[in-house]
């Protein structure tokens, strides 16, 4: 009677399916990063799956580790402009042009409904 050979290891079965599960976990991170509007849209993202096999001296058994990591796009830099000058002799930096007229309002005006006949 012929004995059945054990199932060969493949990417889907190694470490009880850990390689596929770890890949899917990192893929989720990559997709979240792609969808994040605060990252560069066209930056490349990578997923690295590392499988280490370390045999014993007799080369008949070995330990196996499976790991996955992703390299994501960095957040886009925020930008602004600054105006530099001195105030009472001290150096200062501000984001709004100090020479620009500042408008202040006492209350927020609300739009009025216009009725037929031009009355409001």
Biopython code that builds the backbone (N, CA, C, O; Angstrom):
import numpy as np
from Bio.PDB.StructureBuilder import StructureBuilder

atoms = [
    (1, "UNK", "N", (0.832, -1.186, 0.000)),
    (1, "UNK", "CA", (0.000, 0.000, 0.000)),
    (1, "UNK", "C", (0.870, 1.239, 0.000)),
    (1, "UNK", "O", (1.847, 1.332, 0.743)),
    (2, "UNK", "N", (0.512, 2.163, -0.819)),
    (2, "UNK", "CA", (1.277, 3.392, -0.972)),
    (2, "UNK", "C", (0.873, 4.370, 0.126)),
    (2, "UNK", "O", (-0.318, 4.573, 0.364)),
    (3, "UNK", "N", (1.862, 4.986, 0.804)),
    (3, "UNK", "CA", (1.551, 5.953, 1.852)),
    (3, "UNK", "C", (1.409, 7.346, 1.230)),
    (3, "UNK", "O", (2.085, 7.703, 0.265)),
    (4, "UNK", "N", (0.508, 8.101, 1.823)),
    (4, "UNK", "CA", (0.255, 9.453, 1.321)),
    (4, "UNK", "C", (1.354, 10.389, 1.819)),
    (4, "UNK", "O", (1.688, 10.395, 3.004)),
    (5, "UNK", "N", (1.906, 11.174, 0.908)),
    (5, "UNK", "CA", (2.950, 12.125, 1.275)),
    (5, "UNK", "C", (2.336, 13.309, 2.013)),
    (5, "UNK", "O", (1.216, 13.721, 1.710)),
    (6, "UNK", "N", (3.069, 13.857, 2.983)),
    (6, "UNK", "CA", (2.555, 15.038, 3.673)),
    (6, "UNK", "C", (2.472, 16.225, 2.708)),
    (6, "UNK", "O", (3.199, 16.296, 1.718)),
    (7, "UNK", "N", (1.579, 17.138, 3.024)),
    (7, "UNK", "CA", (1.395, 18.321, 2.172)),
    (7, "UNK", "C", (2.654, 19.183, 2.194)),
    (7, "UNK", "O", (3.195, 19.499, 3.253)),
    (8, "UNK", "N", (3.097, 19.550, 1.015)),
    (8, "UNK", "CA", (4.264, 20.418, 0.891)),
    (8, "UNK", "C", (3.912, 21.828, 1.383)),
    (8, "UNK", "O", (2.782, 22.287, 1.219)),
    (9, "UNK", "N", (4.874, 22.492, 1.973)),
    (9, "UNK", "CA", (4.694, 23.863, 2.438)),
    (9, "UNK", "C", (4.647, 24.795, 1.234)),
    (9, "UNK", "O", (5.412, 24.639, 0.283)),
    (10, "UNK", "N", (3.741, 25.762, 1.288)),
    (10, "UNK", "CA", (3.716, 26.822, 0.292)),
    (10, "UNK", "C", (3.384, 28.124, 1.005)),
    (10, "UNK", "O", (3.180, 28.132, 2.218)),
    (11, "UNK", "N", (3.330, 29.193, 0.284)),
    (11, "UNK", "CA", (3.119, 30.506, 0.894)),
    (11, "UNK", "C", (1.811, 30.571, 1.680)),
    (11, "UNK", "O", (1.740, 31.224, 2.721)),
    (12, "UNK", "N", (0.793, 29.904, 1.190)),
    (12, "UNK", "CA", (-0.509, 29.946, 1.854)),
    (12, "UNK", "C", (-0.559, 29.090, 3.116)),
    (12, "UNK", "O", (-1.387, 29.336, 3.993)),
    (13, "UNK", "N", (0.321, 28.083, 3.223)),
    (13, "UNK", "CA", (0.248, 27.169, 4.369)),
    (13, "UNK", "C", (1.347, 27.372, 5.399)),
    (13, "UNK", "O", (1.226, 26.889, 6.525)),
    (14, "UNK", "N", (2.408, 28.070, 5.044)),
    (14, "UNK", "CA", (3.532, 28.211, 5.978)),
    (14, "UNK", "C", (3.077, 28.905, 7.265)),
    (14, "UNK", "O", (2.347, 29.895, 7.229)),
    (15, "UNK", "N", (3.516, 28.371, 8.383)),
    (15, "UNK", "CA", (3.198, 28.896, 9.717)),
    (15, "UNK", "C", (1.685, 29.022, 9.919)),
    (15, "UNK", "O", (1.199, 29.983, 10.513)),
    (16, "UNK", "N", (0.962, 28.031, 9.410)),
    (16, "UNK", "CA", (-0.482, 28.019, 9.590)),
    (16, "UNK", "C", (-1.204, 29.153, 8.884)),
    (16, "UNK", "O", (-2.253, 29.606, 9.342)),
    (17, "UNK", "N", (-0.649, 29.612, 7.776)),
    (17, "UNK", "CA", (-1.267, 30.703, 7.019)),
    (17, "UNK", "C", (-0.835, 32.086, 7.468)),
    (17, "UNK", "O", (-1.408, 33.085, 7.034)),
    (18, "UNK", "N", (0.175, 32.157, 8.335)),
    (18, "UNK", "CA", (0.621, 33.441, 8.890)),
    (18, "UNK", "C", (1.142, 34.390, 7.815)),
    (18, "UNK", "O", (0.936, 35.599, 7.913)),
    (19, "UNK", "N", (1.805, 33.868, 6.800)),
    (19, "UNK", "CA", (2.367, 34.745, 5.767)),
    (19, "UNK", "C", (1.262, 35.512, 5.057)),
    (19, "UNK", "O", (1.383, 36.717, 4.840)),
    (20, "UNK", "N", (0.195, 34.828, 4.697)),
    (20, "UNK", "CA", (-0.923, 35.475, 4.005)),
    (20, "UNK", "C", (-1.604, 36.469, 4.942)),
    (20, "UNK", "O", (-1.939, 37.581, 4.534)),
    (21, "UNK", "N", (-1.808, 36.069, 6.190)),
    (21, "UNK", "CA", (-2.457, 36.951, 7.164)),
    (21, "UNK", "C", (-1.629, 38.209, 7.418)),
    (21, "UNK", "O", (-2.180, 39.308, 7.481)),
    (22, "UNK", "N", (-0.320, 38.061, 7.565)),
    (22, "UNK", "CA", (0.545, 39.220, 7.790)),
    (22, "UNK", "C", (0.576, 40.133, 6.568)),
    (22, "UNK", "O", (0.570, 41.357, 6.704)),
    (23, "UNK", "N", (0.610, 39.538, 5.371)),
    (23, "UNK", "CA", (0.563, 40.339, 4.152)),
    (23, "UNK", "C", (-0.721, 41.152, 4.091)),
    (23, "UNK", "O", (-0.685, 42.348, 3.803)),
    (24, "UNK", "N", (-1.852, 40.517, 4.358)),
    (24, "UNK", "CA", (-3.140, 41.214, 4.299)),
    (24, "UNK", "C", (-3.215, 42.341, 5.328)),
    (24, "UNK", "O", (-3.795, 43.395, 5.066)),
    (25, "UNK", "N", (-2.627, 42.108, 6.495)),
    (25, "UNK", "CA", (-2.594, 43.150, 7.528)),
    (25, "UNK", "C", (-1.803, 44.366, 7.042)),
    (25, "UNK", "O", (-2.255, 45.499, 7.206)),
    (26, "UNK", "N", (-0.642, 44.148, 6.453)),
    (26, "UNK", "CA", (0.178, 45.247, 5.943)),
    (26, "UNK", "C", (-0.477, 45.900, 4.727)),
    (26, "UNK", "O", (-0.367, 47.113, 4.545)),
    (27, "UNK", "N", (-1.151, 45.119, 3.900)),
    (27, "UNK", "CA", (-1.857, 45.675, 2.760)),
    (27, "UNK", "C", (-2.940, 46.646, 3.232)),
    (27, "UNK", "O", (-3.149, 47.691, 2.616)),
    (28, "UNK", "N", (-3.621, 46.306, 4.311)),
    (28, "UNK", "CA", (-4.614, 47.217, 4.879)),
    (28, "UNK", "C", (-3.996, 48.548, 5.282)),
    (28, "UNK", "O", (-4.590, 49.602, 5.050)),
    (29, "UNK", "N", (-2.807, 48.512, 5.886)),
    (29, "UNK", "CA", (-2.104, 49.745, 6.261)),
    (29, "UNK", "C", (-1.738, 50.560, 5.027)),
    (29, "UNK", "O", (-1.863, 51.785, 5.021)),
    (30, "UNK", "N", (-1.287, 49.874, 3.989)),
    (30, "UNK", "CA", (-0.890, 50.560, 2.756)),
    (30, "UNK", "C", (-2.102, 51.230, 2.105)),
    (30, "UNK", "O", (-2.016, 52.376, 1.663)),
    (31, "UNK", "N", (-3.218, 50.524, 2.046)),
    (31, "UNK", "CA", (-4.416, 51.099, 1.427)),
    (31, "UNK", "C", (-4.904, 52.306, 2.236)),
    (31, "UNK", "O", (-5.288, 53.321, 1.655)),
    (32, "UNK", "N", (-4.893, 52.206, 3.564)),
    (32, "UNK", "CA", (-5.261, 53.355, 4.405)),
    (32, "UNK", "C", (-4.355, 54.544, 4.106)),
    (32, "UNK", "O", (-4.822, 55.679, 4.016)),
    (33, "UNK", "N", (-3.057, 54.281, 3.953)),
    (33, "UNK", "CA", (-2.096, 55.338, 3.667)),
    (33, "UNK", "C", (-2.341, 55.948, 2.292)),
    (33, "UNK", "O", (-2.208, 57.160, 2.120)),
    (34, "UNK", "N", (-2.694, 55.129, 1.324)),
    (34, "UNK", "CA", (-2.986, 55.637, -0.025)),
    (34, "UNK", "C", (-4.217, 56.536, 0.012)),
    (34, "UNK", "O", (-4.250, 57.564, -0.665)),
    (35, "UNK", "N", (-5.216, 56.169, 0.783)),
    (35, "UNK", "CA", (-6.455, 56.930, 0.854)),
    (35, "UNK", "C", (-6.358, 58.180, 1.729)),
    (35, "UNK", "O", (-7.255, 59.022, 1.698)),
    (36, "UNK", "N", (-5.296, 58.311, 2.496)),
    (36, "UNK", "CA", (-5.125, 59.461, 3.389)),
    (36, "UNK", "C", (-4.739, 60.688, 2.566)),
    (36, "UNK", "O", (-3.682, 60.689, 1.934)),
    (37, "UNK", "N", (-5.573, 61.738, 2.555)),
    (37, "UNK", "CA", (-5.264, 62.925, 1.744)),
    (37, "UNK", "C", (-4.060, 63.709, 2.269)),
    (37, "UNK", "O", (-3.598, 64.638, 1.606)),
    (38, "UNK", "N", (-3.548, 63.356, 3.438)),
    (38, "UNK", "CA", (-2.391, 64.048, 3.995)),
    (38, "UNK", "C", (-1.067, 63.424, 3.553)),
    (38, "UNK", "O", (-0.002, 63.857, 3.992)),
    (39, "UNK", "N", (-1.128, 62.410, 2.687)),
    (39, "UNK", "CA", (0.099, 61.811, 2.155)),
    (39, "UNK", "C", (0.205, 62.115, 0.665)),
    (39, "UNK", "O", (-0.785, 62.441, 0.010)),
    (40, "UNK", "N", (1.410, 62.004, 0.151)),
    (40, "UNK", "CA", (1.624, 62.222, -1.282)),
    (40, "UNK", "C", (0.932, 61.107, -2.065)),
    (40, "UNK", "O", (1.172, 59.926, -1.814)),
    (41, "UNK", "N", (0.091, 61.478, -2.994)),
    (41, "UNK", "CA", (-0.695, 60.494, -3.739)),
    (41, "UNK", "C", (0.176, 59.547, -4.555)),
    (41, "UNK", "O", (-0.089, 58.345, -4.594)),
    (42, "UNK", "N", (1.205, 60.067, -5.202)),
    (42, "UNK", "CA", (1.979, 59.248, -6.127)),
    (42, "UNK", "C", (3.226, 58.619, -5.509)),
    (42, "UNK", "O", (4.055, 58.064, -6.230)),
    (43, "UNK", "N", (3.373, 58.697, -4.187)),
    (43, "UNK", "CA", (4.528, 58.074, -3.528)),
    (43, "UNK", "C", (4.371, 56.552, -3.553)),
    (43, "UNK", "O", (3.270, 56.033, -3.369)),
    (44, "UNK", "N", (5.459, 55.855, -3.776)),
    (44, "UNK", "CA", (5.428, 54.390, -3.789)),
    (44, "UNK", "C", (5.369, 53.859, -2.362)),
    (44, "UNK", "O", (6.047, 54.365, -1.467)),
    (45, "UNK", "N", (4.560, 52.848, -2.170)),
    (45, "UNK", "CA", (4.491, 52.141, -0.896)),
    (45, "UNK", "C", (4.980, 50.717, -1.154)),
    (45, "UNK", "O", (4.805, 50.193, -2.254)),
    (46, "UNK", "N", (5.586, 50.093, -0.156)),
    (46, "UNK", "CA", (6.074, 48.726, -0.340)),
    (46, "UNK", "C", (5.623, 47.840, 0.810)),
    (46, "UNK", "O", (5.414, 48.298, 1.933)),
    (47, "UNK", "N", (5.480, 46.574, 0.499)),
    (47, "UNK", "CA", (5.236, 45.549, 1.513)),
    (47, "UNK", "C", (6.354, 44.532, 1.365)),
    (47, "UNK", "O", (6.592, 44.006, 0.277)),
    (48, "UNK", "N", (7.033, 44.261, 2.462)),
    (48, "UNK", "CA", (8.121, 43.288, 2.453)),
    (48, "UNK", "C", (7.718, 42.103, 3.311)),
    (48, "UNK", "O", (7.398, 42.264, 4.489)),
    (49, "UNK", "N", (7.733, 40.935, 2.736)),
    (49, "UNK", "CA", (7.445, 39.693, 3.443)),
    (49, "UNK", "C", (8.771, 38.963, 3.607)),
    (49, "UNK", "O", (9.429, 38.633, 2.620)),
    (50, "UNK", "N", (9.163, 38.710, 4.858)),
    (50, "UNK", "CA", (10.443, 38.054, 5.127)),
    (50, "UNK", "C", (10.188, 36.700, 5.772)),
    (50, "UNK", "O", (9.518, 36.594, 6.799)),
    (51, "UNK", "N", (10.734, 35.683, 5.151)),
    (51, "UNK", "CA", (10.622, 34.328, 5.692)),
    (51, "UNK", "C", (12.042, 33.828, 5.921)),
    (51, "UNK", "O", (12.824, 33.677, 4.983)),
    (52, "UNK", "N", (12.359, 33.573, 7.191)),
    (52, "UNK", "CA", (13.699, 33.085, 7.544)),
    (52, "UNK", "C", (13.611, 31.605, 7.897)),
    (52, "UNK", "O", (12.770, 31.189, 8.694)),
    (53, "UNK", "N", (14.492, 30.821, 7.289)),
    (53, "UNK", "CA", (14.577, 29.385, 7.576)),
    (53, "UNK", "C", (15.962, 29.103, 8.133)),
    (53, "UNK", "O", (16.966, 29.384, 7.478)),
    (54, "UNK", "N", (16.023, 28.546, 9.342)),
    (54, "UNK", "CA", (17.316, 28.276, 9.981)),
    (54, "UNK", "C", (17.397, 26.791, 10.347)),
    (54, "UNK", "O", (16.807, 26.357, 11.336)),
    (55, "UNK", "N", (18.132, 26.018, 9.541)),
    (55, "UNK", "CA", (18.233, 24.578, 9.815)),
    (55, "UNK", "C", (19.188, 24.276, 10.969)),
    (55, "UNK", "O", (20.038, 25.093, 11.324)),
    (56, "UNK", "N", (19.026, 23.075, 11.549)),
    (56, "UNK", "CA", (19.971, 22.629, 12.581)),
    (56, "UNK", "C", (21.222, 22.067, 11.908)),
    (56, "UNK", "O", (21.319, 22.059, 10.681)),
    (57, "UNK", "N", (22.183, 21.593, 12.717)),
    (57, "UNK", "CA", (23.448, 21.089, 12.166)),
    (57, "UNK", "C", (23.266, 19.850, 11.294)),
    (57, "UNK", "O", (24.026, 19.629, 10.351)),
    (58, "UNK", "N", (22.259, 19.048, 11.611)),
    (58, "UNK", "CA", (22.019, 17.844, 10.808)),
    (58, "UNK", "C", (21.219, 18.144, 9.546)),
    (58, "UNK", "O", (21.075, 17.284, 8.678)),
    (59, "UNK", "N", (20.712, 19.339, 9.449)),
    (59, "UNK", "CA", (19.953, 19.795, 8.286)),
    (59, "UNK", "C", (18.662, 18.995, 8.056)),
    (59, "UNK", "O", (18.201, 18.852, 6.924)),
    (60, "UNK", "N", (18.100, 18.485, 9.129)),
    (60, "UNK", "CA", (16.874, 17.719, 8.968)),
    (60, "UNK", "C", (15.649, 18.402, 9.604)),
    (60, "UNK", "O", (14.521, 17.932, 9.455)),
    (61, "UNK", "N", (15.881, 19.477, 10.289)),
    (61, "UNK", "CA", (14.798, 20.247, 10.887)),
    (61, "UNK", "C", (15.273, 21.696, 11.002)),
    (61, "UNK", "O", (16.475, 21.959, 11.054)),
    (62, "UNK", "N", (14.371, 22.585, 11.040)),
    (62, "UNK", "CA", (14.775, 23.991, 11.154)),
    (62, "UNK", "C", (13.634, 24.848, 11.679)),
    (62, "UNK", "O", (12.463, 24.469, 11.638)),
    (63, "UNK", "N", (14.010, 25.985, 12.161)),
    (63, "UNK", "CA", (12.993, 26.934, 12.636)),
    (63, "UNK", "C", (12.691, 27.918, 11.509)),
    (63, "UNK", "O", (13.546, 28.248, 10.687)),
    (64, "UNK", "N", (11.458, 28.365, 11.508)),
    (64, "UNK", "CA", (10.998, 29.267, 10.456)),
    (64, "UNK", "C", (10.319, 30.454, 11.127)),
    (64, "UNK", "O", (9.512, 30.286, 12.042)),
    (65, "UNK", "N", (10.651, 31.643, 10.668)),
    (65, "UNK", "CA", (9.945, 32.836, 11.135)),
    (65, "UNK", "C", (9.392, 33.569, 9.923)),
    (65, "UNK", "O", (10.013, 33.618, 8.860)),
    (66, "UNK", "N", (8.211, 34.134, 10.113)),
    (66, "UNK", "CA", (7.545, 34.862, 9.044)),
    (66, "UNK", "C", (7.246, 36.258, 9.575)),
    (66, "UNK", "O", (6.667, 36.409, 10.652)),
    (67, "UNK", "N", (7.639, 37.270, 8.821)),
    (67, "UNK", "CA", (7.384, 38.652, 9.223)),
    (67, "UNK", "C", (6.994, 39.466, 7.998)),
    (67, "UNK", "O", (7.378, 39.152, 6.872)),
    (68, "UNK", "N", (6.235, 40.504, 8.241)),
    (68, "UNK", "CA", (5.851, 41.411, 7.160)),
    (68, "UNK", "C", (5.964, 42.826, 7.681)),
    (68, "UNK", "O", (5.694, 43.090, 8.852)),
    (69, "UNK", "N", (6.360, 43.729, 6.816)),
    (69, "UNK", "CA", (6.404, 45.138, 7.175)),
    (69, "UNK", "C", (6.071, 45.959, 5.947)),
    (69, "UNK", "O", (6.261, 45.525, 4.811)),
    (70, "UNK", "N", (5.574, 47.148, 6.203)),
    (70, "UNK", "CA", (5.236, 48.025, 5.092)),
    (70, "UNK", "C", (6.001, 49.330, 5.229)),
    (70, "UNK", "O", (6.331, 49.772, 6.330)),
    (71, "UNK", "N", (6.267, 49.919, 4.101)),
    (71, "UNK", "CA", (6.885, 51.234, 4.042)),
    (71, "UNK", "C", (5.836, 52.156, 3.441)),
    (71, "UNK", "O", (5.441, 51.999, 2.285)),
    (72, "UNK", "N", (5.392, 53.116, 4.234)),
    (72, "UNK", "CA", (4.291, 53.984, 3.832)),
    (72, "UNK", "C", (4.800, 55.338, 3.377)),
    (72, "UNK", "O", (5.948, 55.702, 3.633)),
    (73, "UNK", "N", (3.944, 56.074, 2.707)),
    (73, "UNK", "CA", (4.278, 57.439, 2.307)),
    (73, "UNK", "C", (4.204, 58.328, 3.538)),
    (73, "UNK", "O", (3.311, 58.179, 4.372)),
    (74, "UNK", "N", (5.132, 59.235, 3.640)),
    (74, "UNK", "CA", (5.152, 60.168, 4.760)),
    (74, "UNK", "C", (4.035, 61.188, 4.596)),
    (74, "UNK", "O", (3.529, 61.403, 3.495)),
    (75, "UNK", "N", (3.664, 61.803, 5.693)),
    (75, "UNK", "CA", (2.677, 62.868, 5.629)),
    (75, "UNK", "C", (3.249, 64.032, 4.836)),
    (75, "UNK", "O", (4.439, 64.337, 4.916)),
    (76, "UNK", "N", (2.378, 64.673, 4.070)),
    (76, "UNK", "CA", (2.814, 65.840, 3.309)),
    (76, "UNK", "C", (3.158, 66.951, 4.282)),
    (76, "UNK", "O", (2.537, 67.088, 5.336)),
    (77, "UNK", "N", (4.132, 67.723, 3.925)),
    (77, "UNK", "CA", (4.512, 68.857, 4.757)),
    (77, "UNK", "C", (3.445, 69.940, 4.640)),
    (77, "UNK", "O", (2.915, 70.196, 3.559)),
    (78, "UNK", "N", (3.149, 70.556, 5.744)),
    (78, "UNK", "CA", (2.240, 71.703, 5.733)),
    (78, "UNK", "C", (3.068, 72.933, 5.391)),
    (78, "UNK", "O", (4.236, 73.024, 5.770)),
    (79, "UNK", "N", (2.468, 73.881, 4.675)),
    (79, "UNK", "CA", (3.234, 75.064, 4.317)),
    (79, "UNK", "C", (2.448, 76.322, 4.648)),
    (79, "UNK", "O", (1.218, 76.307, 4.708)),
    (80, "UNK", "N", (3.158, 77.381, 4.857)),
    (80, "UNK", "CA", (2.577, 78.683, 5.146)),
    (80, "UNK", "C", (3.597, 79.723, 4.735)),
    (80, "UNK", "O", (4.653, 79.388, 4.199)),
    (81, "UNK", "N", (3.290, 80.958, 4.981)),
    (81, "UNK", "CA", (4.289, 82.008, 4.780)),
    (81, "UNK", "C", (4.389, 82.790, 6.071)),
    (81, "UNK", "O", (3.438, 82.852, 6.852)),
    (82, "UNK", "N", (5.532, 83.377, 6.286)),
    (82, "UNK", "CA", (5.754, 84.144, 7.504)),
    (82, "UNK", "C", (6.306, 85.517, 7.154)),
    (82, "UNK", "O", (7.047, 85.683, 6.184)),
    (83, "UNK", "N", (5.936, 86.471, 7.948)),
    (83, "UNK", "CA", (6.440, 87.835, 7.817)),
    (83, "UNK", "C", (7.346, 88.096, 9.010)),
    (83, "UNK", "O", (6.988, 87.796, 10.149)),
    (84, "UNK", "N", (8.505, 88.648, 8.746)),
    (84, "UNK", "CA", (9.506, 88.867, 9.786)),
    (84, "UNK", "C", (9.707, 90.352, 10.023)),
    (84, "UNK", "O", (9.614, 91.165, 9.103)),
    (85, "UNK", "N", (9.976, 90.680, 11.232)),
    (85, "UNK", "CA", (10.232, 92.074, 11.568)),
    (85, "UNK", "C", (10.657, 92.200, 13.017)),
    (85, "UNK", "O", (11.034, 91.222, 13.662)),
    (86, "UNK", "N", (10.589, 93.417, 13.512)),
    (86, "UNK", "CA", (10.938, 93.669, 14.913)),
    (86, "UNK", "C", (9.777, 94.388, 15.581)),
    (86, "UNK", "O", (9.121, 95.233, 14.972)),
    (87, "UNK", "N", (9.538, 94.052, 16.809)),
    (87, "UNK", "CA", (8.528, 94.697, 17.624)),
    (87, "UNK", "C", (9.202, 95.083, 18.925)),
    (87, "UNK", "O", (9.641, 94.231, 19.697)),
    (88, "UNK", "N", (9.276, 96.388, 19.151)),
    (88, "UNK", "CA", (9.964, 96.921, 20.334)),
    (88, "UNK", "C", (11.391, 96.368, 20.428)),
    (88, "UNK", "O", (11.880, 96.031, 21.506)),
    (89, "UNK", "N", (12.039, 96.288, 19.262)),
    (89, "UNK", "CA", (13.438, 95.857, 19.206)),
    (89, "UNK", "C", (13.645, 94.355, 19.183)),
    (89, "UNK", "O", (14.757, 93.896, 18.923)),
    (90, "UNK", "N", (12.605, 93.580, 19.446)),
    (90, "UNK", "CA", (12.740, 92.115, 19.458)),
    (90, "UNK", "C", (12.306, 91.538, 18.122)),
    (90, "UNK", "O", (11.341, 92.022, 17.529)),
    (91, "UNK", "N", (13.006, 90.500, 17.628)),
    (91, "UNK", "CA", (12.610, 89.879, 16.366)),
    (91, "UNK", "C", (11.300, 89.109, 16.545)),
    (91, "UNK", "O", (11.103, 88.420, 17.546)),
    (92, "UNK", "N", (10.412, 89.237, 15.561)),
    (92, "UNK", "CA", (9.137, 88.526, 15.596)),
    (92, "UNK", "C", (8.845, 87.916, 14.233)),
    (92, "UNK", "O", (9.363, 88.363, 13.210)),
    (93, "UNK", "N", (8.013, 86.894, 14.240)),
    (93, "UNK", "CA", (7.536, 86.259, 13.011)),
    (93, "UNK", "C", (6.037, 86.061, 13.163)),
    (93, "UNK", "O", (5.565, 85.576, 14.191)),
    (94, "UNK", "N", (5.293, 86.441, 12.130)),
    (94, "UNK", "CA", (3.839, 86.269, 12.123)),
    (94, "UNK", "C", (3.418, 85.680, 10.791)),
    (94, "UNK", "O", (4.125, 85.820, 9.793)),
    (95, "UNK", "N", (2.254, 85.014, 10.771)),
    (95, "UNK", "CA", (1.777, 84.389, 9.539)),
    (95, "UNK", "C", (0.904, 85.303, 8.703)),
    (95, "UNK", "O", (0.714, 85.053, 7.512)),
    (96, "UNK", "N", (0.373, 86.350, 9.295)),
    (96, "UNK", "CA", (-0.479, 87.272, 8.545)),
    (96, "UNK", "C", (0.245, 88.598, 8.379)),
    (96, "UNK", "O", (0.892, 89.083, 9.308)),
    (97, "UNK", "N", (0.132, 89.176, 7.201)),
    (97, "UNK", "CA", (0.824, 90.415, 6.881)),
    (97, "UNK", "C", (0.389, 91.518, 7.845)),
    (97, "UNK", "O", (-0.775, 91.918, 7.841)),
    (98, "UNK", "N", (1.301, 92.005, 8.659)),
    (98, "UNK", "CA", (0.926, 93.035, 9.626)),
    (98, "UNK", "C", (0.583, 94.366, 8.954)),
    (98, "UNK", "O", (0.000, 95.243, 9.591)),
    (99, "UNK", "N", (0.936, 94.528, 7.681)),
    (99, "UNK", "CA", (0.614, 95.759, 6.956)),
    (99, "UNK", "C", (-0.775, 95.695, 6.324)),
    (99, "UNK", "O", (-1.296, 96.706, 5.852)),
    (100, "UNK", "N", (-1.367, 94.507, 6.317)),
    (100, "UNK", "CA", (-2.690, 94.322, 5.735)),
    (100, "UNK", "C", (-3.743, 94.862, 6.702)),
    (100, "UNK", "O", (-3.683, 94.617, 7.907)),
    (101, "UNK", "N", (-4.689, 95.586, 6.164)),
    (101, "UNK", "CA", (-5.783, 96.123, 6.960)),
    (101, "UNK", "C", (-6.574, 94.974, 7.572)),
    (101, "UNK", "O", (-6.978, 94.050, 6.866)),
    (102, "UNK", "N", (-6.793, 95.027, 8.874)),
    (102, "UNK", "CA", (-7.584, 94.017, 9.568)),
    (102, "UNK", "C", (-9.028, 94.482, 9.642)),
    (102, "UNK", "O", (-9.304, 95.602, 10.072)),
    (103, "UNK", "N", (-9.929, 93.644, 9.231)),
    (103, "UNK", "CA", (-11.344, 93.975, 9.268)),
    (103, "UNK", "C", (-11.978, 93.280, 10.466)),
    (103, "UNK", "O", (-11.790, 92.081, 10.672)),
    (104, "UNK", "N", (-12.721, 94.034, 11.242)),
    (104, "UNK", "CA", (-13.408, 93.466, 12.382)),
    (104, "UNK", "C", (-14.895, 93.718, 12.226)),
    (104, "UNK", "O", (-15.315, 94.779, 11.764)),
    (105, "UNK", "N", (-15.670, 92.748, 12.610)),
    (105, "UNK", "CA", (-17.119, 92.836, 12.504)),
    (105, "UNK", "C", (-17.719, 92.705, 13.897)),
    (105, "UNK", "O", (-17.268, 91.894, 14.706)),
    (106, "UNK", "N", (-18.756, 93.525, 14.171)),
    (106, "UNK", "CA", (-19.430, 93.437, 15.462)),
    (106, "UNK", "C", (-20.309, 92.198, 15.536)),
    (106, "UNK", "O", (-20.345, 91.527, 16.567)),
    (107, "UNK", "N", (-21.011, 91.888, 14.464)),
    (107, "UNK", "CA", (-21.875, 90.717, 14.453)),
    (107, "UNK", "C", (-21.883, 90.130, 13.062)),
    (107, "UNK", "O", (-21.585, 90.799, 12.072)),
    (108, "UNK", "N", (-22.228, 88.873, 13.019)),
    (108, "UNK", "CA", (-22.286, 88.197, 11.733)),
    (108, "UNK", "C", (-23.628, 88.520, 11.104)),
    (108, "UNK", "O", (-24.678, 88.311, 11.712)),
    (109, "UNK", "N", (-23.587, 89.030, 9.888)),
    (109, "UNK", "CA", (-24.845, 89.347, 9.211)),
    (109, "UNK", "C", (-25.440, 88.071, 8.645)),
    (109, "UNK", "O", (-24.743, 87.242, 8.060)),
    (110, "UNK", "N", (-26.747, 87.935, 8.834)),
    (110, "UNK", "CA", (-27.451, 86.753, 8.351)),
    (110, "UNK", "C", (-28.200, 87.120, 7.076)),
    (110, "UNK", "O", (-28.719, 88.231, 6.970)),
    (111, "UNK", "N", (-28.266, 86.222, 6.119)),
    (111, "UNK", "CA", (-29.014, 86.510, 4.904)),
    (111, "UNK", "C", (-30.500, 86.620, 5.235)),
    (111, "UNK", "O", (-31.029, 85.864, 6.049)),
    (112, "UNK", "N", (-31.158, 87.575, 4.586)),
    (112, "UNK", "CA", (-32.596, 87.752, 4.796)),
    (112, "UNK", "C", (-33.359, 87.103, 3.656)),
    (112, "UNK", "O", (-32.904, 87.081, 2.512)),
    (113, "UNK", "N", (-34.504, 86.585, 3.984)),
    (113, "UNK", "CA", (-35.354, 86.010, 2.957)),
    (113, "UNK", "C", (-36.046, 87.119, 2.188)),
    (113, "UNK", "O", (-36.486, 88.100, 2.788)),
    (114, "UNK", "N", (-36.148, 86.989, 0.916)),
    (114, "UNK", "CA", (-36.805, 87.990, 0.080)),
    (114, "UNK", "C", (-38.195, 87.457, -0.256)),
    (114, "UNK", "O", (-38.349, 86.354, -0.780)),
    (115, "UNK", "N", (-39.195, 88.265, 0.056)),
    (115, "UNK", "CA", (-40.582, 87.870, -0.221)),
    (115, "UNK", "C", (-40.994, 88.410, -1.574)),
    (115, "UNK", "O", (-40.360, 89.302, -2.138)),
    (116, "UNK", "N", (-42.064, 87.847, -2.068)),
    (116, "UNK", "CA", (-42.603, 88.329, -3.345)),
    (116, "UNK", "C", (-42.927, 89.797, -3.243)),
    (116, "UNK", "O", (-43.330, 90.262, -2.177)),
    (117, "UNK", "N", (-42.769, 90.519, -4.285)),
    (117, "UNK", "CA", (-43.053, 91.940, -4.296)),
    (117, "UNK", "C", (-41.866, 92.764, -3.860)),
    (117, "UNK", "O", (-41.986, 93.982, -3.728)),
    (118, "UNK", "N", (-40.695, 92.130, -3.626)),
    (118, "UNK", "CA", (-39.495, 92.856, -3.261)),
    (118, "UNK", "C", (-39.401, 93.209, -1.796)),
    (118, "UNK", "O", (-38.434, 93.858, -1.397)),
    (119, "UNK", "N", (-40.363, 92.812, -0.969)),
    (119, "UNK", "CA", (-40.267, 93.123, 0.462)),
    (119, "UNK", "C", (-39.425, 92.083, 1.157)),
    (119, "UNK", "O", (-39.408, 90.913, 0.772)),
    (120, "UNK", "N", (-38.725, 92.523, 2.189)),
    (120, "UNK", "CA", (-37.935, 91.567, 2.949)),
    (120, "UNK", "C", (-38.369, 91.533, 4.380)),
    (120, "UNK", "O", (-37.811, 90.779, 5.178)),
]
sb = StructureBuilder()
sb.init_structure("model")
sb.init_model(0)
sb.init_chain("A")
sb.init_seg("    ")
for serial, (resi, resn, name, xyz) in enumerate(atoms, 1):
    if name == "N":
        sb.init_residue(resn, " ", resi, " ")
    sb.init_atom(name, np.array(xyz, "f"), 0.0, 1.0, " ", f" {name:<3s}", serial, name[0])
structure = sb.get_structure()
